[in-house]
Amino acid sequence: MRTRKYWIVKHGFDALQTLPHCIWRTGESDEPAVFRRVKKGDQWIGFAYTASDARERALSLVTGFSECTRESAYEPIPERVRKKICGRHKKAWFIKGEPSGWQPQWPVGVPAIEDLIERNYFRQTTLVEVTKEEFDEVRSKVREREFDPKHIPALGREPRNEQEVLAVIVAAQAQLGIEQIVRVRTGFPDMMVKLKGKAGPVHLELELYSKSYLAHGHGIQVSQRDYFSEEIAGRIEKRPFGILCWIDDADRKLLKAKGKVSRVFELQQLIRDRESLRWK
């Protein structure tokens, strides 16, 4: 008997929401080679990408865990799906499945695949084969991160870009221990706020993922670790600085060495655990 295989299926969020527990591809009359490798009984993780702004990668969401019930077949795309996201395509290759084991009640925001299972991938493919141990590890991490999106202020879902992270912060500022939002701007750093119990204002750079801070090269703009200096009314003011991100996925050593920052706050965790910003 063939040994069960495990996969991560990378689809757009709309695709996984419209046809959950289904792997599909349009635009080809020949069966995709990798589709032939998925057999009945195999299991996969639905790993979705949402739209994002140009400065950062799309938010990653795990939508569910599936088991293959029907192997690859070329067939008409359901009308409701075709009108919504497929455009001119009328047929597609489909692998169909059903829910398998524990399922998240809502899509759960997670780090990139490489950070979830601590293994690098060099090809952008729809199907990524993983081990059973990696599959189980992802499910465990998703369970740890899951919480009711109704608790996310302003949006009622996971934010998908920096502007939406800002909206959540503004709506949750009392819970987060923010007494006053002193300034918001498009330049670096994004915010200046007054925190409860902190004598003066502090700077916050907002990110969807903390890794994006390094990708944007902000470290060169920080005067010294954990401080940002700027000229105001003809004099230099130096204030404490930190990152406030939705998902913290950056290596601490790299943040300190290249980004010159050690204060990183994960907004998702703060809201989930009903905690405030604790500035040390």
C-alpha positions in Angstrom: 0.0 0.0 0.0 1.3 3.5 -0.9 2.4 5.6 2.1 0.2 8.7 2.7 1.8 12.0 1.6 1.3 15.4 3.1 1.2 18.8 1.3 0.8 22.5 1.7 -1.5 23.9 -0.9 -0.8 27.5 -1.8 -3.9 29.2 -3.3 -5.3 32.7 -3.3 -7.6 33.4 -0.4 -10.6 33.8 -2.6 -10.0 30.4 -4.2 -9.8 28.6 -0.9 -12.8 30.4 0.5 -14.9 29.7 -2.6 -14.0 26.0 -3.0 -12.7 24.9 0.4 -10.9 21.5 0.7 -10.2 21.6 -3.1 -7.0 22.0 -5.2 -7.5 23.4 -8.6 -5.8 25.0 -11.6 -7.2 26.7 -14.7 -5.7 27.4 -18.1 -4.3 24.0 -18.9 -5.8 21.1 -20.8 -2.9 18.8 -19.8 -2.9 17.6 -16.2 -0.3 19.4 -14.1 2.4 16.9 -13.3 2.3 17.6 -9.5 -1.5 16.9 -9.5 -0.8 13.3 -10.5 1.2 12.9 -7.3 -1.8 13.5 -5.0 -3.7 10.3 -4.2 -6.7 9.4 -2.1 -5.9 9.6 1.5 -3.2 12.2 1.2 -3.7 15.2 3.4 -3.0 18.9 2.9 -3.0 22.3 4.5 -4.9 25.2 2.8 -2.4 28.1 2.8 -3.9 31.3 1.4 -2.5 34.6 0.4 -4.6 37.8 0.6 -4.1 41.0 -1.3 -1.6 43.4 0.2 0.0 46.8 -0.5 3.1 47.1 -2.7 5.6 47.5 0.2 5.0 44.2 1.9 4.2 40.6 1.1 0.6 39.3 1.3 -0.8 38.1 4.6 -0.7 34.3 4.9 -3.7 32.5 6.3 -4.3 28.8 7.1 -7.9 28.0 6.1 -8.1 24.3 6.9 -6.8 20.8 6.8 -8.1 18.4 4.2 -7.9 14.7 3.0 -8.1 13.7 -0.6 -11.3 11.9 -1.6 -11.1 12.2 -5.4 -7.9 12.4 -7.5 -7.3 14.9 -10.3 -9.9 15.3 -12.9 -10.6 17.9 -15.7 -14.1 19.2 -15.5 -16.3 22.4 -15.8 -15.8 25.1 -13.2 -19.0 25.7 -11.2 -20.8 28.8 -12.5 -20.7 30.7 -9.2 -16.9 30.2 -9.1 -16.3 31.1 -12.7 -18.2 34.4 -12.4 -16.4 35.3 -9.2 -12.7 34.6 -9.8 -12.1 32.6 -13.0 -13.0 35.0 -15.7 -12.9 33.4 -19.2 -11.9 29.9 -18.1 -14.6 27.3 -18.2 -12.8 24.1 -17.2 -10.1 23.3 -14.6 -8.2 20.4 -13.0 -9.7 19.6 -9.6 -8.5 17.5 -6.7 -11.3 17.2 -4.2 -11.1 16.5 -0.5 -13.0 16.7 2.8 -12.2 18.2 6.2 -9.6 16.1 8.1 -9.2 16.3 11.9 -9.2 19.6 13.8 -10.2 22.6 11.8 -9.8 26.4 12.5 -13.2 28.1 12.8 -11.8 31.1 11.0 -8.8 31.7 8.7 -5.7 32.1 11.0 -2.9 34.5 10.2 0.5 32.8 10.2 4.2 33.4 9.2 5.5 32.3 5.8 5.8 28.5 5.2 9.6 28.7 5.7 9.1 30.1 9.2 6.3 27.8 10.1 8.3 24.6 9.4 11.8 26.1 9.5 12.7 24.9 6.0 13.6 26.9 3.0 11.8 26.5 -0.4 13.3 27.8 -3.6 10.4 27.2 -5.9 7.1 28.9 -6.0 4.7 26.0 -6.5 1.1 25.4 -5.8 1.9 22.1 -4.0 4.7 21.8 -1.5 5.3 18.3 0.0 6.0 18.2 3.7 6.5 15.5 6.3 3.9 14.2 8.7 5.8 15.8 11.5 5.8 19.2 9.7 2.1 18.8 8.9 1.3 18.2 12.6 3.6 21.0 13.7 1.7 23.5 11.5 -1.6 22.3 12.8 -0.3 22.8 16.4 0.9 26.3 15.6 -2.4 27.2 14.0 -4.3 26.0 17.0 -2.1 28.2 19.3 -2.8 31.3 17.1 -6.5 30.9 16.5 -8.8 33.3 18.2 -12.3 34.7 17.4 -11.8 37.5 14.8 -14.7 39.4 16.4 -12.2 40.4 19.0 -10.1 42.2 16.5 -11.2 45.9 16.8 -12.4 47.9 13.8 -12.1 45.0 11.3 -13.5 41.8 12.8 -10.9 39.9 10.8 -7.1 39.8 10.4 -5.6 43.0 9.0 -4.1 42.6 5.5 -1.8 45.6 5.3 -0.2 48.3 7.4 -3.1 50.7 7.0 -5.4 48.1 8.5 -2.9 47.4 11.3 -3.2 51.1 12.1 -7.0 50.9 12.1 -6.8 48.1 14.7 -4.4 50.1 16.9 -6.5 53.2 16.8 -9.6 51.2 17.8 -7.8 49.3 20.5 -5.6 52.1 21.9 -7.1 52.0 25.4 -6.6 48.2 25.7 -3.1 48.6 24.4 -2.2 51.2 27.1 -1.9 54.1 24.6 -3.0 57.3 26.3 -2.5 59.5 23.3 -1.7 59.1 19.6 0.7 62.1 19.2 1.4 61.7 15.5 0.7 59.4 12.5 2.6 59.9 9.2 3.6 58.1 6.0 7.3 58.6 6.7 9.4 56.5 9.0 8.6 55.8 11.8 4.8 55.6 11.4 3.5 56.6 14.8 4.4 58.5 17.9 2.3 57.6 21.0 2.2 58.4 24.7 2.0 55.2 26.8 0.5 54.8 30.3 3.3 54.9 32.8 5.9 56.2 30.3 7.2 59.7 30.8 7.6 60.8 27.2 6.3 59.8 23.8 7.8 56.8 21.9 8.1 55.9 18.2 6.4 52.9 16.7 7.0 51.5 13.2 4.0 49.5 12.0 4.4 46.3 10.0 2.2 43.4 9.0 5.2 41.1 9.5 8.2 42.1 11.6 10.4 40.7 8.9 9.2 43.4 6.6 11.1 45.9 8.8 14.3 44.4 7.6 13.2 44.1 4.0 12.4 47.8 4.0 15.9 48.6 5.3 14.7 50.8 8.2 17.8 50.0 10.3 19.8 52.7 8.6 17.3 55.3 9.8 17.7 54.4 13.4 20.3 56.6 15.2 21.2 53.9 17.8 19.6 50.7 18.9 16.0 51.3 20.1 16.2 55.1 19.5 15.1 57.3 16.7 16.4 60.9 16.3 14.9 63.7 14.3 15.1 67.5 14.0 12.1 69.3 15.4 11.9 73.1 15.5 15.7 73.4 15.0 16.8 70.9 17.6 17.5 67.1 17.7 15.1 65.0 19.7 15.9 61.4 20.4 13.0 59.1 21.5 12.6 55.4 22.2 11.7 53.3 19.2 10.1 49.9 18.6 8.2 47.8 16.1 4.5 47.0 16.4 3.5 44.2 14.0 0.6 41.9 13.4 2.8 38.8 13.2 6.3 38.6 14.7 8.4 36.4 12.4 11.8 38.1 12.4 15.0 36.6 13.8 15.9 38.6 17.0 19.6 38.6 16.3 19.1 40.0 12.8 16.7 42.7 14.2 19.3 43.8 16.7 22.3 43.6 14.3 20.8 44.9 11.0 17.6 46.7 12.2 19.1 48.2 15.4 15.9 47.3 17.3 15.1 44.9 20.1 11.6 46.1 21.1 9.1 44.1 19.0 5.5 43.8 19.9 3.1 41.4 18.2 -0.3 43.1 18.0 -2.1 39.7 17.4 -0.8 38.3 20.6 -1.6 41.5 22.6 -5.2 41.5 21.5 -5.6 37.7 21.8 -4.2 37.8 25.4 -5.8 41.2 26.3 -2.4 42.7 27.2 -1.1 46.2 26.9 2.2 47.5 25.5 4.9 47.1 28.2 7.8 49.2 27.4 11.0 48.1 29.2 
